[in-house]
Structure formats: structure tokens, C-alpha cells
Amino acid sequence: MADLPEHGSFDGLLNRKHMSRRLSYQSQNSTKSLGPHVGRVVQSLRPQASSGSIRTVPDSDAESEIHSPIPRRHLLLQTDTKHWLKPPPLSPSSSRAVSPLSTPQTNSFTTLPKIPKKSRRGSALSFSSLKEFEDRTQERRASLRPSTINTTTDDDEREGGAGKRWIRWMHKHGMKHWVVPCTILASVCVKWSTGLGSYSGAGTPPMFGDYEAQRHWMEITTHLPIRKWYTYDLPYWGLDYPPLTAYHSWLFGILGNWINPEWFALDKSRGIESPTSKVYMRFTVLASDLLVYVPALLLFLRAWHGSRSRRTQNIALLALLFQPSLILIDSGHFQYNSVMLGLTLLSMNFLATGHDLLAAVCFVLSLGFKQMALYYAPAIGSYLLGKCLHLEYKSGIRLFLRLGATTLFTFYILFLPFLPPFASISSILEPISRIFPFGRGLFEDKVANFWCASNVVFKWRQYASTDVLVKCSAALTALGFLPSVVGLILGSFNTRVSSGGGKKEEDIMQNPTLPLLPYALLTSSMSFFLFSFQVHEKTILLPLLPITLLLSGAASNSSAFEWGVLVNNVAVFSMWPLLKKDGLGLQYVALTVLWNWIIGANPLRFRGSYSFIGLLSAAVYTAIATLHLLELVLSPPARYPDLFPVLNVLVSTPVFVLTWLWSIKRGIEVSWALGGVGLRTKQKGDPAGPSTKKD
């Protein structure tokens, strides 16, 4: 008792109690201003006591006991505030997409998707990361419903396809640098093996097929002056592709004529099918593929998947290089579609890296090689126009003028031999009339588009003239790609830079609407395929490019992967009548099975998912298998000789229509995400959108 205070013992205890409450209240309020220190445990300050005595504590001394407050998250670290402030991701170079599910929710407010940004390494925005990010959000919501639970086992996800397992083995054994060379070499072997089979028009005189057309163009460009290229003997495979194809034929014709003049002798070499000439022609396809398409794919991995892991990039390369439709048409049927697609892909890559003028040049070259590249023109043009709107007023006008001048100059160089002073002004009409042949009809053969499918019920040619059908197809095509155009332009306008203090052209690397570009390309190209005039079966290769790009690097349980697999398989099936006529049945089966095995897709396995795409895939694959079995055991009746090709069209067309609608839906979702996360400029001088600066 001698050690106790003499006066005011209970008053001191009461004062200490009030002081403790006051300091605890102040400590709780002070934690709200602690930014990086939130969450640390504040140790309680207790008086030091010896083992022998109890120390007296003054009434209002600083040594009073301070109770530790409950840690609270600072306002700047809460989910809602982080969403509106758009802080950079913690690990921008990670191979995984940023997911809102990894951030703890503090209330019932659902955060909007945050657009993945450019990584520190300077790689462009990856649309596959955006897709996976949004798909995970949808899967989290769908998991609340028992009917949509995905029953895929962990073993299936861990194993993946044969390509993924091989890449994992190569990385594990220290041979990751050999994955890309081995992949390219394997694809060359597969393409060359495909070329050992038959081709279009093999042994079918007098016109033969596309193989003879390509060889004949090498023949006439080698021996005739340029002014006769588009007028010489038009009934026998007259040249009907743009000038860059003619220059391409001239180059390989000169080389082949130097090796063996008999291969391309004028008029005398028609229908030549010697083994050496076929080897050379197959070589020209592989050389064109290696010089244009493969470099474009490698640049795509760096420009669009640069923030992903090396394994993911390798898997994407496998999916793109072994795409069965392109191999069957180029290396089997015989064409050079990989050149056109490679030039378009180069244009996409330059858009992603901010080199808009180079992108314009590459796309004009793609148009100059095959006029079918026009299917991509609405999306590419809308993206570039949208970027002009996104920039500051003067910078946007300057970019618009530079793009226009670059485009016109590139076209001028391509058509220079048909323009003054090298030719009369009327000479330009000769290639133009051959490139756009409106007199051929609405469609040829049995192609899986709207006109051919609806022609089963309504005979369009009996009720409308060719001119009316051309106008109707143009109107439907424009209506079909209108959503993609509106999404790109409106998205760029909503994220525009204010004229008061906005960024210049050199400060902005890419348009914030870049994630919309692949979906816009898919919408535009599929709209042309379904509704445009004079469509071939092979035209499905154009919509396959953007959807296969979306598939590359995607998770196997994502909607983009499932749609990409379904559309690729149905596209090969839609070309079955053409491939059957060319004698490529074995290659058709082998390449389709090989591609699905590599990427880990098994059409025969039902994952137990009751989603729309899962049920649609099961129904479509069942119909495909049934048609193939019926075609093997039954012959079509004499009254309906085209029964099986028509049934092929009726199975394939709904899938392509649904894919077109899905691309519009995804474009709307991405557009909403771009405009729904506070990207629109609210104050003068504030930058709008996740634009990135050049390093």
C-alpha cells in the first residue's frame, strides 16, 4: 500500500480511462490517413514493470495504456476507389490477366471491368487478356447457378492439349529457345505433306482448276507486257486479282522460267502437270508463307501477347500455324491466301504498336494482293478514323491527312503501270473491271452464307435482277458491319482527348478502342461472308483469322476458345464439298484431328456444361458426323444431286450467323467496359482513356 499514490487514486484511474478512450478514438481516426501503412498491427504501449514492485503511473502521463484499434482499409485502397482512380496493376508483366475477383469487396457494389494496360516492357494491350478477364467475371457469376457449373476436372485443365504438354516438356528440359523453330519446321513439314496430295483441277482438262490459274498467271506475266496482263485470252483463266498478285506471279514466273523454261512457256505450257513443275509450284506457296505470314505471326505474339508468358505465346503460335482451313486451301487446293492474311495481320500489329502509317501501307498492300481484304476495310478504317477523333483537334486533322496521303500514294504505286504517263487513263478500267466482276452472279456453287441457304426456300434469281440483288447484298452487308463501325468510332469519341490540354499524336501510342479491333474485324468479315456478292467457300478464311487470333492464348474454358474451336471445325466442314472434289479427303480428316489434338479440343467429349455454346457444339458435331456417315453409305437421289452439299450449307450457315451475332455482342460488352470505367473526359485538360506513351 505504500507504493500506491497518496491522493486521488480513483480519480487517476478514471482520468486514465478517459485518456485511453480519447487516444483510442484519435488512433482510429488517424489510421484513415495512413496510405501505405494500413493494415500494420499497432503494438500496445504498456508500462514497464519490474518483478519487484509496481510503478506508479501519473494521471495524465504519456505512458498510459493505448489499446490497438481494429485495422481498417484506407479509402484509397478500397475496391470502389481503386476502380475509379484506375491505379496501375501490381504486376503488369504477369502472364495472367488482372481479375477483379482477386480484390476483396468491401460492400455490395460490383466493380466494372478494368482494362488491362500496357506492360512495363512496352508490349501493347493484349485482347486475349481482356477476354479472359471478362470471361472469368462471367464464370464467377455463372457459378452461382447450379445448372451452369463447369465439371471440367483439374487434370484436364492441367494437361491441356498435346501442344501444351510438348511445350511444357521443352521448357522443363531447358529447350525453350527451340520451341519456335521446331514449331515452324513442323508446320512446314505438315504443309509440304499436304501438298503431296491432289489439288484443284488435277487431271481435269480443258480448264483444270485454281492450280492452273496460278501457273498461267506466272506464264502471262513473264512473257507479256504489263498492258496485256488483264486483257490476254480472258476465257482461259484471265487475270482477275489486283496488281500485287500479278507482280507476285511475275517474280516467281521469272525464277521458274530461269530454272526450266518449259514450265511457263507461253500457250504451250497450258495444263502442264510434270512432277518437277508441281514441286516448284508447291515451293512458291511455302516460300510466300514463310516470307509474309510466319513473320506476321511472330510479330503478333510480341505486339499483342507481349505481356503473356512465353509458354502462352508458344501455344498461340501452334494454334495459328496449324490452322487446318488455311493449310487445306493454300497447300492443298492451291492458293496464296496466307500472303493476304499476313499483310492484314501486319497491319493489325502496327496498329497495336502505334505505327499507323505503316499499318495503312500494309493494309493497302493486302487489298492490292486480293480484293477480298476489303472485308476488313470497315474495321481498319473505323479504327484509324476513331484515333483521329480521339486525338487533340489539330493532331487528329494532321493524322487524318497523313493517313489519306499515305493510302493514296500506296495505291498509286501499285497501279502505276496502268496510269499516265505509262498508259492511258482508260487503262485503269481494265484491272478494275476484272477485280470486281458483278456479272458473275450472286454466289457460286454451294457456299454457307445467307443467300445460298435462303435460296433453298426462296429462289432469288427468279424474282430479282442482278442489279437489284447487288444493291440488296450491299445494303445487308453494310447493315451487318455497322455495329462494329459505330462501336469503334463512338468509343474513340467518348474517350477523346479534350482540346484544351490534350495529348499530341506523338504522345499517344494506341487508341483505347484497340481491344475492340479483333471483334470488329470478325463482325465485318463475317458480315461480308454472309451477305455480300459473289462469295466462295474459301472466303471463310477471312473471318477465321480474327476468331483464331482471339482463340490463341485463351483459356480452354473461355467462350472465345469454345467459339473459336467450333467455328474453325465448322469452317473446314463447310469446305468439304470443295475438298472432296479436289481429292483431299484424307488431308481433311488428318489436319482437323491434328489441330484439335494440338490445342486440346475434343469435339467428342461433352464437358457437362449446359451453356449455349456447349449445347450448340454438341448438336452441330452430331449433325456433321451424321452427314458424313450418310454420305458414305447412301447416294443422293437423281432428283436432288446436290442434296448433301445443301445439307452442309444448312448445318454450317446457322453457326456462322450465330458467330456474327456473338461478335456483335462481345463488341458491345467491350465498348461498354471502355465507356463504363470513367474513361470519358469530364474536365478540361484531363487525359481520357488508357492511352500509352511511347518509350
Secondary structure, 3 states (H helix, E strand, C coil): CCCCCCCCHHHHHHHHHHHHHHHHHHHHHHHHHCCCCCCCCCCCECCCCCCCCCCCCCCCCCCCCECCCCCCCCHHHCHHHHHHHCCCCCCCCCCCCCCHHHCCCCCCCCCCCCCCCCCCCCCCCCHHHHHHHHHHHHHHHHCCCHHHCCCCCHHHHHHCCHHHHHHHHHHHCCCHHHHHHHHHHHHHHHHHHHHCCCCCCCCCCCCCCHHHHHHHHHHHHHHCCHHHCCCCCCCCCCCCCCHHHHHHHHHHHHHHHHHCHHHHCCCCCCCCCCHHHHHHHHHHHHHHHHHHHHHHHHHHHHHHCCCCCHHHHHHHHHHHHCCHHHHHHHHHHHCCHHHHHHHHHHHHHHHHCCCHHHHHHHHHHHHHHCHHHHHHHHHHHHHHHHHHHHCCHHHHHHHHHHHHHHHHHHHHHHCHHHCCCCCCHHHHHHHHHHHCCHHHCCECCCCCCHHHHHCCCCCHHHHCCHHHHHHHHHHHHHHHHHHHHHHHHHHHHHCCCCCCCCCCHHHCCCCCCHHHHHHHHHHHHHHHHHHCCCECHHHHHHHHHHHHHHHCCCCCCCHHHHHHHHHHHHHHHHCHHHHHHHCCHHHHHHHHHHHHHHHCCCCCCCCCCCCHHHHHHHHHHHHHHHHHHHHHHCCCCCCCCCHHHHHHHHHHHHHHHHHHHHHHHHHHHHHHHHHCCCCCCCCCCCCCCCCCCCC
